[in-house]
């Protein structure tokens, strides 16, 4: 897996694919997965995955 956290990452240009926090398989390169992490979005996704299931079930 190739990962970038650089806000000015050019991985999308190199691979000519839209990239996100989710891994994207690179066509014609067996086993290569690339992700372009937005640190704020990744933290929010993680927080939601932990807190979300309890939302509305526990007191604030």
mmJSON file of the N, C-alpha and C atoms, coordinates in Angstrom:
{"data_MODEL":{"atom_site":{
"group_PDB":["ATOM","ATOM","ATOM","ATOM","ATOM","ATOM","ATOM","ATOM","ATOM","ATOM","ATOM","ATOM","ATOM","ATOM","ATOM","ATOM","ATOM","ATOM","ATOM","ATOM","ATOM","ATOM","ATOM","ATOM","ATOM","ATOM","ATOM","ATOM","ATOM","ATOM","ATOM","ATOM","ATOM","ATOM","ATOM","ATOM","ATOM","ATOM","ATOM","ATOM","ATOM","ATOM","ATOM","ATOM","ATOM","ATOM","ATOM","ATOM","ATOM","ATOM","ATOM","ATOM","ATOM","ATOM","ATOM","ATOM","ATOM","ATOM","ATOM","ATOM","ATOM","ATOM","ATOM","ATOM","ATOM","ATOM","ATOM","ATOM","ATOM","ATOM","ATOM","ATOM","ATOM","ATOM","ATOM","ATOM","ATOM","ATOM","ATOM","ATOM","ATOM","ATOM","ATOM","ATOM","ATOM","ATOM","ATOM","ATOM","ATOM","ATOM","ATOM","ATOM","ATOM","ATOM","ATOM","ATOM","ATOM","ATOM","ATOM","ATOM","ATOM","ATOM","ATOM","ATOM","ATOM","ATOM","ATOM","ATOM","ATOM","ATOM","ATOM","ATOM","ATOM","ATOM","ATOM","ATOM","ATOM","ATOM","ATOM","ATOM","ATOM","ATOM","ATOM","ATOM","ATOM","ATOM","ATOM","ATOM","ATOM","ATOM","ATOM","ATOM","ATOM","ATOM","ATOM","ATOM","ATOM","ATOM","ATOM","ATOM","ATOM","ATOM","ATOM","ATOM","ATOM","ATOM","ATOM","ATOM","ATOM","ATOM","ATOM","ATOM","ATOM","ATOM","ATOM","ATOM","ATOM","ATOM","ATOM","ATOM","ATOM","ATOM","ATOM","ATOM","ATOM","ATOM","ATOM","ATOM","ATOM","ATOM","ATOM","ATOM","ATOM","ATOM","ATOM","ATOM","ATOM","ATOM","ATOM","ATOM"],
"id":[1,2,3,4,5,6,7,8,9,10,11,12,13,14,15,16,17,18,19,20,21,22,23,24,25,26,27,28,29,30,31,32,33,34,35,36,37,38,39,40,41,42,43,44,45,46,47,48,49,50,51,52,53,54,55,56,57,58,59,60,61,62,63,64,65,66,67,68,69,70,71,72,73,74,75,76,77,78,79,80,81,82,83,84,85,86,87,88,89,90,91,92,93,94,95,96,97,98,99,100,101,102,103,104,105,106,107,108,109,110,111,112,113,114,115,116,117,118,119,120,121,122,123,124,125,126,127,128,129,130,131,132,133,134,135,136,137,138,139,140,141,142,143,144,145,146,147,148,149,150,151,152,153,154,155,156,157,158,159,160,161,162,163,164,165,166,167,168,169,170,171,172,173,174,175,176,177,178,179,180],
"type_symbol":["N","C","C","N","C","C","N","C","C","N","C","C","N","C","C","N","C","C","N","C","C","N","C","C","N","C","C","N","C","C","N","C","C","N","C","C","N","C","C","N","C","C","N","C","C","N","C","C","N","C","C","N","C","C","N","C","C","N","C","C","N","C","C","N","C","C","N","C","C","N","C","C","N","C","C","N","C","C","N","C","C","N","C","C","N","C","C","N","C","C","N","C","C","N","C","C","N","C","C","N","C","C","N","C","C","N","C","C","N","C","C","N","C","C","N","C","C","N","C","C","N","C","C","N","C","C","N","C","C","N","C","C","N","C","C","N","C","C","N","C","C","N","C","C","N","C","C","N","C","C","N","C","C","N","C","C","N","C","C","N","C","C","N","C","C","N","C","C","N","C","C","N","C","C","N","C","C","N","C","C"],
"label_atom_id":["N","CA","C","N","CA","C","N","CA","C","N","CA","C","N","CA","C","N","CA","C","N","CA","C","N","CA","C","N","CA","C","N","CA","C","N","CA","C","N","CA","C","N","CA","C","N","CA","C","N","CA","C","N","CA","C","N","CA","C","N","CA","C","N","CA","C","N","CA","C","N","CA","C","N","CA","C","N","CA","C","N","CA","C","N","CA","C","N","CA","C","N","CA","C","N","CA","C","N","CA","C","N","CA","C","N","CA","C","N","CA","C","N","CA","C","N","CA","C","N","CA","C","N","CA","C","N","CA","C","N","CA","C","N","CA","C","N","CA","C","N","CA","C","N","CA","C","N","CA","C","N","CA","C","N","CA","C","N","CA","C","N","CA","C","N","CA","C","N","CA","C","N","CA","C","N","CA","C","N","CA","C","N","CA","C","N","CA","C","N","CA","C","N","CA","C","N","CA","C","N","CA","C","N","CA","C","N","CA","C"],
"label_alt_id":[null,null,null,null,null,null,null,null,null,null,null,null,null,null,null,null,null,null,null,null,null,null,null,null,null,null,null,null,null,null,null,null,null,null,null,null,null,null,null,null,null,null,null,null,null,null,null,null,null,null,null,null,null,null,null,null,null,null,null,null,null,null,null,null,null,null,null,null,null,null,null,null,null,null,null,null,null,null,null,null,null,null,null,null,null,null,null,null,null,null,null,null,null,null,null,null,null,null,null,null,null,null,null,null,null,null,null,null,null,null,null,null,null,null,null,null,null,null,null,null,null,null,null,null,null,null,null,null,null,null,null,null,null,null,null,null,null,null,null,null,null,null,null,null,null,null,null,null,null,null,null,null,null,null,null,null,null,null,null,null,null,null,null,null,null,null,null,null,null,null,null,null,null,null,null,null,null,null,null,null],
"label_comp_id":["UNK","UNK","UNK","UNK","UNK","UNK","UNK","UNK","UNK","UNK","UNK","UNK","UNK","UNK","UNK","UNK","UNK","UNK","UNK","UNK","UNK","UNK","UNK","UNK","UNK","UNK","UNK","UNK","UNK","UNK","UNK","UNK","UNK","UNK","UNK","UNK","UNK","UNK","UNK","UNK","UNK","UNK","UNK","UNK","UNK","UNK","UNK","UNK","UNK","UNK","UNK","UNK","UNK","UNK","UNK","UNK","UNK","UNK","UNK","UNK","UNK","UNK","UNK","UNK","UNK","UNK","UNK","UNK","UNK","UNK","UNK","UNK","UNK","UNK","UNK","UNK","UNK","UNK","UNK","UNK","UNK","UNK","UNK","UNK","UNK","UNK","UNK","UNK","UNK","UNK","UNK","UNK","UNK","UNK","UNK","UNK","UNK","UNK","UNK","UNK","UNK","UNK","UNK","UNK","UNK","UNK","UNK","UNK","UNK","UNK","UNK","UNK","UNK","UNK","UNK","UNK","UNK","UNK","UNK","UNK","UNK","UNK","UNK","UNK","UNK","UNK","UNK","UNK","UNK","UNK","UNK","UNK","UNK","UNK","UNK","UNK","UNK","UNK","UNK","UNK","UNK","UNK","UNK","UNK","UNK","UNK","UNK","UNK","UNK","UNK","UNK","UNK","UNK","UNK","UNK","UNK","UNK","UNK","UNK","UNK","UNK","UNK","UNK","UNK","UNK","UNK","UNK","UNK","UNK","UNK","UNK","UNK","UNK","UNK","UNK","UNK","UNK","UNK","UNK","UNK"],
"label_asym_id":["A","A","A","A","A","A","A","A","A","A","A","A","A","A","A","A","A","A","A","A","A","A","A","A","A","A","A","A","A","A","A","A","A","A","A","A","A","A","A","A","A","A","A","A","A","A","A","A","A","A","A","A","A","A","A","A","A","A","A","A","A","A","A","A","A","A","A","A","A","A","A","A","A","A","A","A","A","A","A","A","A","A","A","A","A","A","A","A","A","A","A","A","A","A","A","A","A","A","A","A","A","A","A","A","A","A","A","A","A","A","A","A","A","A","A","A","A","A","A","A","A","A","A","A","A","A","A","A","A","A","A","A","A","A","A","A","A","A","A","A","A","A","A","A","A","A","A","A","A","A","A","A","A","A","A","A","A","A","A","A","A","A","A","A","A","A","A","A","A","A","A","A","A","A","A","A","A","A","A","A"],
"label_entity_id":["1","1","1","1","1","1","1","1","1","1","1","1","1","1","1","1","1","1","1","1","1","1","1","1","1","1","1","1","1","1","1","1","1","1","1","1","1","1","1","1","1","1","1","1","1","1","1","1","1","1","1","1","1","1","1","1","1","1","1","1","1","1","1","1","1","1","1","1","1","1","1","1","1","1","1","1","1","1","1","1","1","1","1","1","1","1","1","1","1","1","1","1","1","1","1","1","1","1","1","1","1","1","1","1","1","1","1","1","1","1","1","1","1","1","1","1","1","1","1","1","1","1","1","1","1","1","1","1","1","1","1","1","1","1","1","1","1","1","1","1","1","1","1","1","1","1","1","1","1","1","1","1","1","1","1","1","1","1","1","1","1","1","1","1","1","1","1","1","1","1","1","1","1","1","1","1","1","1","1","1"],
"label_seq_id":[1,1,1,2,2,2,3,3,3,4,4,4,5,5,5,6,6,6,7,7,7,8,8,8,9,9,9,10,10,10,11,11,11,12,12,12,13,13,13,14,14,14,15,15,15,16,16,16,17,17,17,18,18,18,19,19,19,20,20,20,21,21,21,22,22,22,23,23,23,24,24,24,25,25,25,26,26,26,27,27,27,28,28,28,29,29,29,30,30,30,31,31,31,32,32,32,33,33,33,34,34,34,35,35,35,36,36,36,37,37,37,38,38,38,39,39,39,40,40,40,41,41,41,42,42,42,43,43,43,44,44,44,45,45,45,46,46,46,47,47,47,48,48,48,49,49,49,50,50,50,51,51,51,52,52,52,53,53,53,54,54,54,55,55,55,56,56,56,57,57,57,58,58,58,59,59,59,60,60,60],
"pdbx_PDB_ins_code":[null,null,null,null,null,null,null,null,null,null,null,null,null,null,null,null,null,null,null,null,null,null,null,null,null,null,null,null,null,null,null,null,null,null,null,null,null,null,null,null,null,null,null,null,null,null,null,null,null,null,null,null,null,null,null,null,null,null,null,null,null,null,null,null,null,null,null,null,null,null,null,null,null,null,null,null,null,null,null,null,null,null,null,null,null,null,null,null,null,null,null,null,null,null,null,null,null,null,null,null,null,null,null,null,null,null,null,null,null,null,null,null,null,null,null,null,null,null,null,null,null,null,null,null,null,null,null,null,null,null,null,null,null,null,null,null,null,null,null,null,null,null,null,null,null,null,null,null,null,null,null,null,null,null,null,null,null,null,null,null,null,null,null,null,null,null,null,null,null,null,null,null,null,null,null,null,null,null,null,null],
"Cartn_x":[0.849,0.0,0.89,0.552,1.229,0.265,0.719,-0.141,0.541,-0.251,0.247,-0.661,-0.06,-0.821,-0.517,0.209,0.592,-0.614,-1.029,-2.169,-1.945,-0.69,-0.388,0.077,-0.362,0.047,-0.302,0.584,0.31,0.086,-0.23,-0.47,-1.612,-2.631,-3.75,-3.262,-2.319,-1.774,-0.898,-0.099,0.807,0.024,-1.028,-1.792,-3.025,-3.29,-4.431,-5.746,-5.905,-7.115,-7.516,-8.817,-9.306,-9.026,-8.317,-7.953,-8.622,-8.774,-9.406,-8.759,-9.408,-8.917,-9.056,-9.914,-10.1,-9.068,-8.53,-7.549,-8.16,-7.404,-7.825,-6.847,-7.349,-6.489,-6.033,-4.755,-4.191,-4.274,-4.987,-5.097,-3.717,-3.55,-2.321,-1.102,-1.28,-0.175,-0.694,-0.484,-1.044,-0.598,-1.574,-1.295,-1.039,-1.048,-0.788,-2.097,-2.171,-3.312,-2.773,-3.439,-2.967,-4.076,-3.687,-4.632,-4.012,-4.82,-4.394,-5.177,-4.597,-5.305,-5.392,-6.6,-6.834,-6.893,-5.895,-5.836,-7.088,-7.691,-8.898,-10.063,-10.237,-11.321,-11.115,-9.877,-9.587,-9.899,-9.557,-9.843,-11.345,-12.069,-13.533,-14.181,-13.691,-14.219,-13.984,-12.796,-12.478,-13.366,-13.498,-14.335,-15.766,-16.296,-17.667,-17.802,-16.769,-16.849,-16.877,-16.29,-16.255,-17.488,-17.823,-18.899,-20.266,-20.299,-21.555,-22.522,-22.051,-22.99,-23.698,-23.146,-23.735,-24.538,-24.534,-25.246,-26.733,-27.285,-28.693,-29.04,-28.052,-28.312,-27.798,-26.866,-26.286,-26.587,-26.614,-26.794,-25.651,-25.971,-24.942,-23.843],
"Cartn_y":[-1.175,0.0,1.231,2.166,3.457,4.501,5.278,6.251,7.608,8.648,10.01,10.773,11.594,12.497,13.951,14.143,15.485,16.185,17.352,18.074,18.444,18.55,18.894,17.662,16.498,15.25,15.247,14.648,14.544,13.099,12.229,10.826,10.667,11.505,11.437,11.7,12.611,12.922,11.783,11.212,10.127,8.924,8.543,7.354,7.658,8.934,9.376,8.754,8.767,8.257,9.198,9.233,9.989,9.146,9.698,8.967,9.578,8.765,9.231,8.527,8.634,7.949,6.439,5.995,4.565,4.113,2.954,2.443,2.207,2.543,2.333,1.381,0.273,-0.657,-0.002,-0.159,0.41,-0.638,-0.301,-1.259,-1.576,-2.791,-3.266,-3.325,-3.095,-3.24,-4.14,-5.43,-6.403,-6.144,-6.057,-5.91,-4.487,-3.497,-2.122,-1.403,-0.878,-0.083,1.268,2.348,3.707,4.487,5.274,6.14,7.512,8.519,9.904,10.442,10.313,10.639,12.133,12.575,13.897,13.646,14.109,13.788,14.183,15.305,15.747,14.816,14.501,13.601,12.204,11.724,10.4,10.369,11.422,11.482,11.516,12.28,12.343,10.997,10.316,8.994,8.015,8.049,7.15,7.455,8.74,9.143,8.648,8.823,8.397,6.881,6.138,4.682,4.192,4.957,4.582,5.118,6.373,7.034,6.808,6.735,6.643,5.572,4.343,3.296,3.589,4.48,4.792,6.098,6.772,8.032,7.824,8.605,8.526,7.412,6.604,5.496,5.778,6.702,7.064,8.526,8.915,10.33,11.172,12.398,13.298,13.485],
"Cartn_z":[0.0,0.0,0.0,-0.838,-0.917,-0.378,0.626,1.291,1.307,1.083,1.222,2.173,3.023,3.89,3.54,2.481,2.035,1.407,1.941,1.353,-0.111,-0.528,-1.917,-2.697,-2.275,-2.912,-4.396,-5.179,-6.612,-7.036,-6.067,-6.406,-7.399,-7.291,-8.238,-9.65,-9.795,-11.117,-11.63,-10.738,-11.133,-11.638,-10.906,-11.267,-12.113,-12.351,-13.155,-12.668,-11.325,-10.679,-9.566,-9.287,-8.132,-6.895,-5.916,-4.709,-3.497,-2.445,-1.214,-0.03,1.143,2.34,2.215,1.337,1.108,0.078,0.247,-0.709,-2.081,-3.115,-4.497,-5.154,-5.711,-6.429,-7.733,-8.028,-9.248,-10.35,-11.422,-12.523,-13.106,-13.52,-14.176,-13.262,-11.955,-11.002,-9.881,-10.039,-9.11,-7.671,-6.779,-5.357,-4.882,-5.78,-5.354,-5.061,-3.835,-3.397,-2.951,-3.36,-3.072,-2.365,-1.357,-0.647,-0.458,-0.57,-0.378,0.812,2.015,3.247,3.511,3.789,4.352,5.857,6.623,8.052,8.831,8.522,9.235,8.905,7.64,7.229,7.82,7.825,8.389,9.888,10.6,12.041,12.289,11.49,11.638,11.32,10.277,9.939,11.082,11.66,12.774,13.982,14.302,15.433,15.226,14.035,13.748,13.854,13.45,13.523,14.968,15.884,17.3,18.045,17.829,18.567,17.917,16.609,15.859,16.329,16.557,16.974,18.309,19.121,20.422,20.404,19.281,19.172,19.424,20.36,20.699,21.671,22.045,22.972,24.373,24.482,25.773,26.06,27.336,27.641,27.067,26.684,26.152,27.178],
"occupancy":[1.0,1.0,1.0,1.0,1.0,1.0,1.0,1.0,1.0,1.0,1.0,1.0,1.0,1.0,1.0,1.0,1.0,1.0,1.0,1.0,1.0,1.0,1.0,1.0,1.0,1.0,1.0,1.0,1.0,1.0,1.0,1.0,1.0,1.0,1.0,1.0,1.0,1.0,1.0,1.0,1.0,1.0,1.0,1.0,1.0,1.0,1.0,1.0,1.0,1.0,1.0,1.0,1.0,1.0,1.0,1.0,1.0,1.0,1.0,1.0,1.0,1.0,1.0,1.0,1.0,1.0,1.0,1.0,1.0,1.0,1.0,1.0,1.0,1.0,1.0,1.0,1.0,1.0,1.0,1.0,1.0,1.0,1.0,1.0,1.0,1.0,1.0,1.0,1.0,1.0,1.0,1.0,1.0,1.0,1.0,1.0,1.0,1.0,1.0,1.0,1.0,1.0,1.0,1.0,1.0,1.0,1.0,1.0,1.0,1.0,1.0,1.0,1.0,1.0,1.0,1.0,1.0,1.0,1.0,1.0,1.0,1.0,1.0,1.0,1.0,1.0,1.0,1.0,1.0,1.0,1.0,1.0,1.0,1.0,1.0,1.0,1.0,1.0,1.0,1.0,1.0,1.0,1.0,1.0,1.0,1.0,1.0,1.0,1.0,1.0,1.0,1.0,1.0,1.0,1.0,1.0,1.0,1.0,1.0,1.0,1.0,1.0,1.0,1.0,1.0,1.0,1.0,1.0,1.0,1.0,1.0,1.0,1.0,1.0,1.0,1.0,1.0,1.0,1.0,1.0],
"B_iso_or_equiv":[0.0,0.0,0.0,0.0,0.0,0.0,0.0,0.0,0.0,0.0,0.0,0.0,0.0,0.0,0.0,0.0,0.0,0.0,0.0,0.0,0.0,0.0,0.0,0.0,0.0,0.0,0.0,0.0,0.0,0.0,0.0,0.0,0.0,0.0,0.0,0.0,0.0,0.0,0.0,0.0,0.0,0.0,0.0,0.0,0.0,0.0,0.0,0.0,0.0,0.0,0.0,0.0,0.0,0.0,0.0,0.0,0.0,0.0,0.0,0.0,0.0,0.0,0.0,0.0,0.0,0.0,0.0,0.0,0.0,0.0,0.0,0.0,0.0,0.0,0.0,0.0,0.0,0.0,0.0,0.0,0.0,0.0,0.0,0.0,0.0,0.0,0.0,0.0,0.0,0.0,0.0,0.0,0.0,0.0,0.0,0.0,0.0,0.0,0.0,0.0,0.0,0.0,0.0,0.0,0.0,0.0,0.0,0.0,0.0,0.0,0.0,0.0,0.0,0.0,0.0,0.0,0.0,0.0,0.0,0.0,0.0,0.0,0.0,0.0,0.0,0.0,0.0,0.0,0.0,0.0,0.0,0.0,0.0,0.0,0.0,0.0,0.0,0.0,0.0,0.0,0.0,0.0,0.0,0.0,0.0,0.0,0.0,0.0,0.0,0.0,0.0,0.0,0.0,0.0,0.0,0.0,0.0,0.0,0.0,0.0,0.0,0.0,0.0,0.0,0.0,0.0,0.0,0.0,0.0,0.0,0.0,0.0,0.0,0.0,0.0,0.0,0.0,0.0,0.0,0.0],
"pdbx_formal_charge":[null,null,null,null,null,null,null,null,null,null,null,null,null,null,null,null,null,null,null,null,null,null,null,null,null,null,null,null,null,null,null,null,null,null,null,null,null,null,null,null,null,null,null,null,null,null,null,null,null,null,null,null,null,null,null,null,null,null,null,null,null,null,null,null,null,null,null,null,null,null,null,null,null,null,null,null,null,null,null,null,null,null,null,null,null,null,null,null,null,null,null,null,null,null,null,null,null,null,null,null,null,null,null,null,null,null,null,null,null,null,null,null,null,null,null,null,null,null,null,null,null,null,null,null,null,null,null,null,null,null,null,null,null,null,null,null,null,null,null,null,null,null,null,null,null,null,null,null,null,null,null,null,null,null,null,null,null,null,null,null,null,null,null,null,null,null,null,null,null,null,null,null,null,null,null,null,null,null,null,null],
"auth_seq_id":[1,1,1,2,2,2,3,3,3,4,4,4,5,5,5,6,6,6,7,7,7,8,8,8,9,9,9,10,10,10,11,11,11,12,12,12,13,13,13,14,14,14,15,15,15,16,16,16,17,17,17,18,18,18,19,19,19,20,20,20,21,21,21,22,22,22,23,23,23,24,24,24,25,25,25,26,26,26,27,27,27,28,28,28,29,29,29,30,30,30,31,31,31,32,32,32,33,33,33,34,34,34,35,35,35,36,36,36,37,37,37,38,38,38,39,39,39,40,40,40,41,41,41,42,42,42,43,43,43,44,44,44,45,45,45,46,46,46,47,47,47,48,48,48,49,49,49,50,50,50,51,51,51,52,52,52,53,53,53,54,54,54,55,55,55,56,56,56,57,57,57,58,58,58,59,59,59,60,60,60],
"auth_comp_id":["UNK","UNK","UNK","UNK","UNK","UNK","UNK","UNK","UNK","UNK","UNK","UNK","UNK","UNK","UNK","UNK","UNK","UNK","UNK","UNK","UNK","UNK","UNK","UNK","UNK","UNK","UNK","UNK","UNK","UNK","UNK","UNK","UNK","UNK","UNK","UNK","UNK","UNK","UNK","UNK","UNK","UNK","UNK","UNK","UNK","UNK","UNK","UNK","UNK","UNK","UNK","UNK","UNK","UNK","UNK","UNK","UNK","UNK","UNK","UNK","UNK","UNK","UNK","UNK","UNK","UNK","UNK","UNK","UNK","UNK","UNK","UNK","UNK","UNK","UNK","UNK","UNK","UNK","UNK","UNK","UNK","UNK","UNK","UNK","UNK","UNK","UNK","UNK","UNK","UNK","UNK","UNK","UNK","UNK","UNK","UNK","UNK","UNK","UNK","UNK","UNK","UNK","UNK","UNK","UNK","UNK","UNK","UNK","UNK","UNK","UNK","UNK","UNK","UNK","UNK","UNK","UNK","UNK","UNK","UNK","UNK","UNK","UNK","UNK","UNK","UNK","UNK","UNK","UNK","UNK","UNK","UNK","UNK","UNK","UNK","UNK","UNK","UNK","UNK","UNK","UNK","UNK","UNK","UNK","UNK","UNK","UNK","UNK","UNK","UNK","UNK","UNK","UNK","UNK","UNK","UNK","UNK","UNK","UNK","UNK","UNK","UNK","UNK","UNK","UNK","UNK","UNK","UNK","UNK","UNK","UNK","UNK","UNK","UNK","UNK","UNK","UNK","UNK","UNK","UNK"],
"auth_asym_id":["A","A","A","A","A","A","A","A","A","A","A","A","A","A","A","A","A","A","A","A","A","A","A","A","A","A","A","A","A","A","A","A","A","A","A","A","A","A","A","A","A","A","A","A","A","A","A","A","A","A","A","A","A","A","A","A","A","A","A","A","A","A","A","A","A","A","A","A","A","A","A","A","A","A","A","A","A","A","A","A","A","A","A","A","A","A","A","A","A","A","A","A","A","A","A","A","A","A","A","A","A","A","A","A","A","A","A","A","A","A","A","A","A","A","A","A","A","A","A","A","A","A","A","A","A","A","A","A","A","A","A","A","A","A","A","A","A","A","A","A","A","A","A","A","A","A","A","A","A","A","A","A","A","A","A","A","A","A","A","A","A","A","A","A","A","A","A","A","A","A","A","A","A","A","A","A","A","A","A","A"],
"auth_atom_id":["N","CA","C","N","CA","C","N","CA","C","N","CA","C","N","CA","C","N","CA","C","N","CA","C","N","CA","C","N","CA","C","N","CA","C","N","CA","C","N","CA","C","N","CA","C","N","CA","C","N","CA","C","N","CA","C","N","CA","C","N","CA","C","N","CA","C","N","CA","C","N","CA","C","N","CA","C","N","CA","C","N","CA","C","N","CA","C","N","CA","C","N","CA","C","N","CA","C","N","CA","C","N","CA","C","N","CA","C","N","CA","C","N","CA","C","N","CA","C","N","CA","C","N","CA","C","N","CA","C","N","CA","C","N","CA","C","N","CA","C","N","CA","C","N","CA","C","N","CA","C","N","CA","C","N","CA","C","N","CA","C","N","CA","C","N","CA","C","N","CA","C","N","CA","C","N","CA","C","N","CA","C","N","CA","C","N","CA","C","N","CA","C","N","CA","C","N","CA","C","N","CA","C","N","CA","C","N","CA","C"],
"pdbx_PDB_model_num":[1,1,1,1,1,1,1,1,1,1,1,1,1,1,1,1,1,1,1,1,1,1,1,1,1,1,1,1,1,1,1,1,1,1,1,1,1,1,1,1,1,1,1,1,1,1,1,1,1,1,1,1,1,1,1,1,1,1,1,1,1,1,1,1,1,1,1,1,1,1,1,1,1,1,1,1,1,1,1,1,1,1,1,1,1,1,1,1,1,1,1,1,1,1,1,1,1,1,1,1,1,1,1,1,1,1,1,1,1,1,1,1,1,1,1,1,1,1,1,1,1,1,1,1,1,1,1,1,1,1,1,1,1,1,1,1,1,1,1,1,1,1,1,1,1,1,1,1,1,1,1,1,1,1,1,1,1,1,1,1,1,1,1,1,1,1,1,1,1,1,1,1,1,1,1,1,1,1,1,1]
}}}
